[in-house]
Amino acid sequence: MYIGRVKGTVTSTIKHKLYTGHKLLLVARLNLDGSESSTYDICLDDVHAGVGDVVVVLDEGGSARQVIQKRGTGPARAVIIGIVDAVELSGA
């Protein structure tokens, strides 16, 4: 699980049935100082996030499929499960 920033949308005219009803968003992982890393994921959106939103991403396939209520196998590895309002670091 990690915090990231939505950088854009991914459009696909042909896609796996697992993706039906979900947007695909490009998410950049964030470092502890809030800067973007060079690591990106294409994520299923389960919370109606938008470009620029800071989000919580669950990046483990089995758990991702459970969140979107699909059992069995399918090409899902990362799903956005929350929109972040604030982050507070202590002791640093």
Order of alpha helices (4+ residues) and beta strands (2+ residues): beta-beta-beta-beta-alpha-beta
